[in-house]
Amino acid sequence: MSNDDKNDLKKMREQALAKHDQRATEITKWVKDHHGAHTPRVNSYVTGVTPESVNEIIAAIKQELENGRTEDAHVLLNVMSYLQKYDFITTDESGIDTPGFCLAVSEVGIALRHLRVNPKNAMRYLTYRYKLKTLANRSALFDFVPILHVESTMICNLRCIMCYQSDPKMQNEINSARIKTMPWDLFTKVADEAAARGCCAVVFAGRGEPTLNPRFSEMLRYCHNKGILDIKFNTNVMTLTEAKVREWLSLGAFLTIVFSVDAADKETFEKIRIGSDFDRIVSNIEMFNRIRREEFPNSPIRTRVNMVTFQDDQDSEKARAFWSPLVDEFSAHNATFEQSGSIYQPDPGGLPPNVAPDKICSQLFGHLYIWADGTVNPCENDYLSHLKLGNIQTESIYDLWNGPKMMKLRIAHMSGKKNTCYPCNNCTGY
């Protein structure tokens, strides 16, 4: 990169930071004008799911139950009943907006891949997904957090204009932080407790770019070796190398890699993701596909593009046509205004924000976030950690998940007093 290019990039980053509050207001208005949609639209392309394979899963569940009563027999019976009527049209990846229980085609595909490697893990996976969707989304409490989010680093190489990283307050947090990248011993403490407590899912996402942790591939391997069934991470794709790709593909892990992209043309893309290189990202994904196809054709890893729309010049159908041939799945959904930083902005009329007062947020029952320095937070959108529960350097995840601070938040939400909690009072909830 030439000195002129470096100066231009520096200027663009400074402008993104300077315009953060104005842009957060604009995104809030855009989302409201577009009905605040937060329902993913998912196209599955490489799942291997057919009526015959669904019957294969049903037969395995029957065999499991006929071998003797299991602890979660009632769950598996309900999953079996659901799969017997599976319609292959289910597209709601999260299950939040579908009455009752549902499995997306991609989730059935994961269960199928587990089945062909280790049938017991297939049963564990189906049980975990059923409980998550029927319990956490209905404010039922798990003994231990079902989905654990781990921030491998708070640092990012981009300044995406809809992201926490473009907030000057977040940059101040990063600059003043003593620990910016999660130390290995802290990570293993997290992973060891999660595995011991039967946690099935770890998501490497947070406020930074996960792959910038120099031991990130080791983190993936450690989770896989500990028996974590559902591992996922988001990446802006800029850091991909052939060595990293081979490390990930060689794990044999049931890993979902989410490529974060927000447009199908270079100009729009690079204006949104400041510091990115559209051509490089396309080339990196093509490189990933080549290595997987030629060297690891049986890898259970699946890839997905996740597009967040928040302005009119983002054409999700054009993006779908461009990116779909490059990944296993494509999803697009409107942003929530909270992720732009408006969760911390005062009400324009000067009154205390009173957003969605009757909402009971499912985050409090299904997710927990651990930042790079060990800070535990109940919500990703609260990226400045006003709601922090404690720190795993001195406390256990179990104790914080079941502790008084988390319980106070749950009780407030369930008692119609969500908006007595800051910054919950400025959030639509999940």
C-alpha positions as CSV (number, residue, x, y, z in Angstrom):
1,M,0.0,0.0,0.0
2,S,1.4,3.4,-1.0
3,N,1.7,6.3,1.4
4,D,-1.2,8.0,-0.5
5,D,-3.4,5.0,0.0
6,K,-2.5,4.8,3.7
7,N,-3.3,8.5,4.1
8,D,-6.7,8.0,2.3
9,L,-7.5,5.1,4.5
10,K,-6.6,7.0,7.6
11,K,-8.8,9.9,6.5
12,M,-11.7,7.5,5.8
13,R,-11.4,5.9,9.2
14,E,-11.3,9.3,11.0
15,Q,-14.4,10.3,9.0
16,A,-16.2,7.1,10.0
17,L,-15.5,7.8,13.7
18,A,-16.5,11.5,13.5
19,K,-19.8,10.7,11.8
20,H,-20.8,7.8,14.1
21,D,-23.6,9.5,16.1
22,Q,-25.2,11.0,13.0
23,R,-24.9,7.7,11.2
24,A,-26.5,5.8,14.1
25,T,-29.4,8.1,14.0
26,E,-29.7,7.6,10.2
27,I,-29.6,3.8,10.6
28,T,-32.2,3.9,13.3
29,K,-34.6,5.8,11.0
30,W,-33.8,3.5,8.0
31,V,-34.5,0.4,10.1
32,K,-37.8,1.8,11.5
33,D,-38.9,2.8,8.0
34,H,-38.2,-0.7,6.8
35,H,-40.2,-2.2,9.7
36,G,-37.1,-3.3,11.7
37,A,-37.1,-6.7,10.0
38,H,-34.7,-9.1,11.7
39,T,-35.8,-12.4,10.1
40,P,-33.1,-14.1,8.1
41,R,-33.7,-15.3,4.6
42,V,-31.6,-18.3,4.0
43,N,-30.8,-20.2,0.9
44,S,-29.1,-23.6,1.5
45,Y,-27.0,-24.9,-1.3
46,V,-24.8,-27.7,-0.1
47,T,-26.5,-29.5,2.7
48,G,-27.1,-33.0,1.3
49,V,-30.5,-33.0,2.9
50,T,-33.1,-35.1,1.1
51,P,-36.3,-37.0,2.1
52,E,-34.2,-40.1,2.3
53,S,-31.6,-38.5,4.6
54,V,-34.3,-37.1,6.9
55,N,-35.7,-40.7,7.1
56,E,-32.1,-41.8,8.1
57,I,-32.2,-39.4,11.0
58,I,-35.7,-40.6,12.0
59,A,-34.5,-44.2,12.0
60,A,-31.5,-43.3,14.1
61,I,-33.7,-41.6,16.7
62,K,-36.0,-44.7,16.8
63,Q,-33.0,-46.9,17.3
64,E,-31.7,-44.7,20.1
65,L,-35.1,-44.8,21.9
66,E,-35.5,-48.5,21.4
67,N,-32.1,-49.2,23.0
68,G,-33.5,-47.9,26.3
69,R,-34.9,-44.8,27.8
70,T,-32.6,-41.8,27.6
71,E,-32.6,-38.7,29.7
72,D,-34.1,-36.7,27.0
73,A,-36.4,-39.3,25.4
74,H,-39.4,-36.9,25.3
75,V,-37.3,-34.4,23.4
76,L,-36.2,-37.0,20.8
77,L,-39.8,-38.2,20.4
78,N,-40.9,-34.6,19.6
79,V,-38.0,-34.1,17.2
80,M,-38.9,-37.4,15.5
81,S,-42.5,-36.4,15.2
82,Y,-41.5,-33.0,13.7
83,L,-39.1,-34.6,11.1
84,Q,-41.8,-37.1,10.0
85,K,-43.7,-34.1,8.7
86,Y,-40.7,-32.1,7.5
87,D,-41.7,-29.9,4.6
88,F,-38.3,-28.7,3.3
89,I,-39.6,-25.1,3.2
90,T,-38.5,-24.0,6.7
91,T,-36.2,-21.0,6.3
92,D,-36.3,-19.4,9.8
93,E,-32.8,-20.1,10.9
94,S,-33.3,-18.9,14.5
95,G,-36.7,-20.3,15.2
96,I,-37.7,-17.1,16.9
97,D,-40.4,-16.1,14.4
98,T,-41.9,-19.6,13.8
99,P,-44.6,-20.8,16.2
100,G,-43.5,-24.0,17.9
101,F,-40.3,-25.9,17.0
102,C,-38.6,-25.8,13.7
103,L,-35.3,-26.9,12.2
104,A,-33.8,-25.1,9.2
105,V,-32.5,-27.3,6.4
106,S,-29.0,-26.3,7.3
107,E,-29.6,-27.6,10.9
108,V,-30.9,-30.9,9.6
109,G,-27.8,-31.1,7.5
110,I,-25.6,-30.6,10.6
111,A,-27.5,-33.4,12.4
112,L,-27.0,-35.6,9.4
113,R,-23.3,-35.0,9.3
114,H,-23.0,-35.8,13.0
115,L,-25.0,-38.9,12.5
116,R,-22.6,-40.3,9.9
117,V,-19.6,-39.7,12.2
118,N,-21.0,-40.3,15.7
119,P,-24.7,-41.1,16.2
120,K,-24.6,-40.1,19.9
121,N,-23.5,-36.6,18.9
122,A,-26.3,-36.3,16.4
123,M,-28.7,-37.0,19.3
124,R,-27.0,-34.5,21.5
125,Y,-27.2,-31.9,18.7
126,L,-30.9,-32.4,18.0
127,T,-31.6,-32.3,21.7
128,Y,-29.7,-29.0,22.2
129,R,-31.4,-27.3,19.2
130,Y,-34.8,-28.4,20.4
131,K,-34.3,-27.2,23.9
132,L,-32.8,-23.9,22.7
133,K,-35.8,-23.1,20.5
134,T,-38.6,-24.3,22.7
135,L,-37.2,-23.2,26.0
136,A,-34.8,-20.2,25.7
137,N,-37.1,-18.4,23.3
138,R,-39.9,-18.9,25.9
139,S,-37.9,-17.6,28.8
140,A,-37.1,-21.0,30.4
141,L,-33.8,-21.1,32.2
142,F,-31.1,-23.6,31.4
143,D,-28.7,-24.7,34.2
144,F,-25.8,-23.6,32.0
145,V,-25.7,-21.2,29.1
146,P,-26.6,-23.1,25.9
147,I,-24.7,-20.8,23.5
148,L,-21.4,-19.3,24.7
149,H,-19.9,-16.4,22.7
150,V,-16.2,-15.9,23.0
151,E,-14.3,-12.8,21.9
152,S,-10.9,-14.0,20.8
153,T,-9.8,-10.3,20.3
154,M,-11.4,-6.9,20.6
155,I,-9.2,-5.6,17.8
156,C,-10.4,-5.3,14.2
157,N,-8.6,-4.4,11.0
158,L,-11.7,-2.7,9.5
159,R,-14.0,0.2,10.4
160,C,-17.4,-0.9,9.1
161,I,-19.7,2.0,9.3
162,M,-22.6,0.1,10.9
163,C,-20.3,-1.6,13.5
164,Y,-19.2,-1.0,17.1
165,Q,-15.7,-0.4,15.7
166,S,-16.7,2.9,14.2
167,D,-17.9,4.2,17.5
168,P,-15.2,6.5,19.1
169,K,-16.2,5.3,22.5
170,M,-15.4,1.7,21.5
171,Q,-12.0,2.8,20.1
172,N,-11.3,4.5,23.5
173,E,-12.1,1.2,25.1
174,I,-9.6,-0.6,22.9
175,N,-6.9,2.0,23.3
176,S,-7.2,1.9,27.1
177,A,-7.6,-1.9,27.5
178,R,-4.8,-3.7,29.2
179,I,-5.8,-7.0,27.6
180,K,-6.9,-6.7,24.0
181,T,-6.5,-10.4,22.8
182,M,-7.7,-13.3,25.0
183,P,-4.8,-15.0,26.6
184,W,-4.6,-18.8,26.1
185,D,-5.0,-19.8,29.7
186,L,-8.1,-17.6,30.0
187,F,-9.5,-19.2,26.9
188,T,-8.9,-22.8,28.1
189,K,-10.5,-21.9,31.4
190,V,-13.6,-20.9,29.4
191,A,-13.6,-23.9,27.1
192,D,-12.9,-26.4,29.9
193,E,-15.9,-25.2,32.0
194,A,-18.2,-25.1,29.0
195,A,-17.3,-28.6,28.0
196,A,-17.6,-29.9,31.5
197,R,-21.1,-28.4,31.8
198,G,-22.3,-29.9,28.6
199,C,-22.4,-26.8,26.5
200,C,-22.9,-27.7,22.9
201,A,-22.2,-24.4,21.1
202,V,-19.4,-21.9,21.1
203,V,-19.5,-18.9,18.8
204,F,-16.3,-16.9,18.2
205,A,-17.7,-13.4,17.6
206,G,-17.8,-10.2,19.5
207,R,-16.4,-6.8,18.9
208,G,-13.3,-7.7,16.9
209,E,-12.1,-9.9,14.1
210,P,-11.7,-13.4,15.6
211,T,-8.9,-14.5,13.2
212,L,-6.6,-11.7,14.4
213,N,-5.9,-13.8,17.5
214,P,-2.6,-15.5,16.6
215,R,-3.8,-18.8,18.3
216,F,-7.2,-18.7,16.8
217,S,-6.8,-22.0,14.9
218,E,-5.7,-23.6,18.1
219,M,-8.8,-22.3,19.8
220,L,-11.0,-24.0,17.2
221,R,-9.1,-27.3,17.6
222,Y,-9.3,-27.1,21.4
223,C,-13.1,-26.7,21.3
224,H,-13.5,-29.5,18.9
225,N,-11.3,-31.8,20.9
226,K,-13.3,-31.0,24.0
227,G,-16.5,-32.2,22.3
228,I,-18.2,-28.9,21.5
229,L,-20.6,-29.9,18.7
230,D,-21.6,-26.6,17.2
231,I,-18.7,-24.2,16.6
232,K,-19.1,-21.0,14.6
233,F,-17.1,-17.8,13.8
234,N,-17.6,-14.7,11.8
235,T,-14.9,-13.2,9.7
236,N,-14.4,-10.3,7.3
237,V,-12.3,-12.6,5.2
238,M,-9.4,-10.2,4.9
239,T,-7.0,-12.3,6.9
240,L,-7.5,-15.7,5.1
241,T,-4.4,-17.5,4.0
242,E,-3.9,-21.0,2.6
243,A,-2.3,-22.1,5.8
244,K,-5.2,-21.0,7.9
245,V,-7.7,-22.6,5.6
246,R,-5.9,-25.9,5.7
247,E,-5.7,-25.8,9.5
248,W,-9.5,-25.3,9.7
249,L,-10.4,-27.9,7.1
250,S,-8.1,-30.5,8.6
251,L,-9.8,-30.3,12.0
252,G,-12.7,-32.5,11.1
253,A,-14.8,-30.1,13.2
254,F,-18.5,-29.3,12.6
255,L,-17.6,-25.7,12.0
256,T,-19.7,-22.9,10.5
257,I,-17.7,-20.1,8.9
258,V,-19.7,-16.9,8.4
259,F,-18.3,-14.5,5.8
260,S,-19.5,-11.0,6.6
261,V,-20.3,-9.1,3.4
262,D,-22.8,-6.3,2.7
263,A,-22.8,-5.7,-1.0
264,A,-22.1,-7.3,-4.4
265,D,-20.2,-4.5,-6.0
266,K,-16.8,-3.1,-5.1
267,E,-17.7,0.5,-4.6
268,T,-20.6,0.0,-2.2
269,F,-18.8,-2.8,-0.4
270,E,-15.6,-0.7,0.3
271,K,-17.6,2.3,1.4
272,I,-19.3,0.3,4.0
273,R,-16.3,-1.9,5.1
274,I,-13.6,0.8,5.4
275,G,-10.2,-0.8,4.9
276,S,-11.5,-3.8,3.0
277,D,-10.5,-5.0,-0.5
278,F,-13.5,-6.4,-2.3
279,D,-11.3,-8.2,-4.9
280,R,-9.1,-9.8,-2.2
281,I,-12.2,-11.0,-0.3
282,V,-13.6,-12.7,-3.4
283,S,-10.2,-14.2,-4.2
284,N,-9.9,-15.5,-0.6
285,I,-13.3,-17.2,-0.7
286,E,-12.5,-18.8,-4.0
287,M,-9.2,-20.0,-2.5
288,F,-11.0,-21.5,0.4
289,N,-13.4,-23.3,-2.0
290,R,-10.5,-24.6,-4.1
291,I,-8.6,-26.1,-1.2
292,R,-11.8,-27.6,0.3
293,R,-12.8,-29.2,-3.1
294,E,-9.3,-30.5,-4.0
295,E,-7.9,-31.5,-0.6
296,F,-10.7,-31.9,1.9
297,P,-13.8,-32.9,0.0
298,N,-15.4,-34.7,3.0
299,S,-14.9,-31.8,5.5
300,P,-18.0,-31.1,7.5
301,I,-17.3,-27.4,7.5
302,R,-20.1,-25.2,6.0
303,T,-19.7,-21.6,4.8
304,R,-22.2,-18.9,4.8
305,V,-22.5,-15.3,3.7
306,N,-24.3,-13.0,6.1
307,M,-25.4,-9.7,4.7
308,V,-26.7,-6.9,6.9
309,T,-28.8,-4.2,5.1
310,F,-29.2,-0.7,6.5
311,Q,-29.2,1.7,3.5
312,D,-31.0,1.9,0.1
313,D,-28.0,1.2,-2.2
314,Q,-27.6,-2.4,-0.8
315,D,-29.3,-4.8,-3.2
316,S,-29.8,-8.1,-1.3
317,E,-31.0,-9.9,-4.4
318,K,-28.0,-8.8,-6.5
319,A,-25.8,-9.9,-3.6
320,R,-27.6,-13.3,-3.4
321,A,-26.9,-13.9,-7.1
322,F,-23.3,-12.9,-6.7
323,W,-22.3,-14.7,-3.5
324,S,-24.5,-17.8,-3.5
325,P,-22.2,-19.7,-5.9
326,L,-19.3,-19.1,-3.6
327,V,-20.8,-20.4,-0.4
328,D,-23.0,-23.1,1.0
329,E,-25.6,-20.7,2.3
330,F,-26.6,-17.0,1.9
331,S,-28.6,-14.9,4.3
332,A,-29.7,-11.3,4.3
333,H,-31.5,-9.3,6.9
334,N,-32.1,-5.8,7.9
335,A,-29.9,-4.4,10.6
336,T,-31.2,-3.7,14.1
337,F,-30.6,-0.1,15.0
338,E,-28.9,-1.2,18.3
339,Q,-25.9,-2.6,16.5
340,S,-25.1,0.8,15.1
341,G,-24.6,2.2,18.6
342,S,-27.9,4.0,19.0
343,I,-28.5,1.8,22.1
344,Y,-26.6,4.5,24.0
345,Q,-28.1,7.5,22.4
346,P,-30.7,9.7,24.3
347,D,-34.3,10.0,23.2
348,P,-34.6,13.0,20.7
349,G,-37.3,14.5,22.9
350,G,-35.2,14.4,26.0
351,L,-37.2,11.8,27.7
352,P,-35.7,8.5,29.0
353,P,-35.9,5.9,26.1
354,N,-38.8,3.5,26.5
355,V,-38.3,1.1,23.6
356,A,-40.4,-2.2,23.5
357,P,-41.3,-2.0,27.2
358,D,-43.1,-5.4,27.2
359,K,-40.3,-7.3,25.4
360,I,-38.7,-10.3,27.3
361,C,-35.3,-10.6,25.7
362,S,-34.4,-14.2,24.8
363,Q,-30.7,-13.3,25.0
364,L,-30.9,-13.5,28.8
365,F,-32.0,-17.2,28.5
366,G,-29.8,-18.5,25.6
367,H,-26.6,-16.6,25.3
368,L,-23.6,-15.2,27.2
369,Y,-20.7,-13.1,26.0
370,I,-17.1,-13.3,27.2
371,W,-14.9,-10.5,26.1
372,A,-11.2,-10.9,25.5
373,D,-10.2,-9.7,29.0
374,G,-12.7,-12.1,30.7
375,T,-15.5,-9.6,31.2
376,V,-18.8,-11.4,31.0
377,N,-21.8,-9.6,29.5
378,P,-25.3,-10.7,28.8
379,C,-25.7,-8.8,25.5
380,E,-23.5,-8.2,22.5
381,N,-25.2,-4.9,21.7
382,D,-24.1,-3.5,25.0
383,Y,-20.5,-3.4,23.7
384,L,-19.4,-0.9,26.3
385,S,-20.5,-3.4,29.0
386,H,-22.8,-1.4,31.2
387,L,-24.6,-4.7,32.0
388,K,-21.4,-6.6,32.9
389,L,-21.9,-9.5,35.3
390,G,-18.3,-10.0,36.4
391,N,-15.1,-11.5,35.1
392,I,-14.2,-15.2,34.6
393,Q,-10.7,-14.6,35.8
394,T,-12.1,-14.6,39.3
395,E,-15.6,-16.2,38.9
396,S,-17.0,-19.2,37.1
397,I,-19.3,-18.9,34.1
398,Y,-21.9,-21.1,35.9
399,D,-22.0,-18.7,38.9
400,L,-22.4,-15.6,36.7
401,W,-25.0,-17.3,34.5
402,N,-27.0,-18.1,37.6
403,G,-25.9,-15.2,39.8
404,P,-27.9,-12.3,41.2
405,K,-27.1,-9.7,38.5
406,M,-28.3,-12.0,35.7
407,M,-31.3,-13.0,37.7
408,K,-32.2,-9.4,38.4
409,L,-32.2,-8.7,34.6
410,R,-34.4,-11.7,33.9
411,I,-36.9,-10.8,36.6
412,A,-37.1,-7.2,35.4
413,H,-37.8,-8.3,31.8
414,M,-40.4,-10.9,32.9
415,S,-42.1,-8.4,35.3
416,G,-42.7,-5.8,32.6
417,K,-39.8,-3.6,33.9
418,K,-37.3,-4.1,31.1
419,N,-36.9,-0.4,30.7
420,T,-35.7,0.1,34.3
421,C,-32.5,-1.5,33.0
422,Y,-30.0,0.6,31.0
423,P,-29.3,0.3,28.1
424,C,-32.1,-2.3,27.8
425,N,-34.5,0.6,27.8
426,N,-33.2,1.7,24.4
427,C,-33.3,-1.7,22.8
428,T,-36.0,-3.7,20.9
429,G,-34.7,-6.9,22.4
430,Y,-34.5,-10.3,20.8
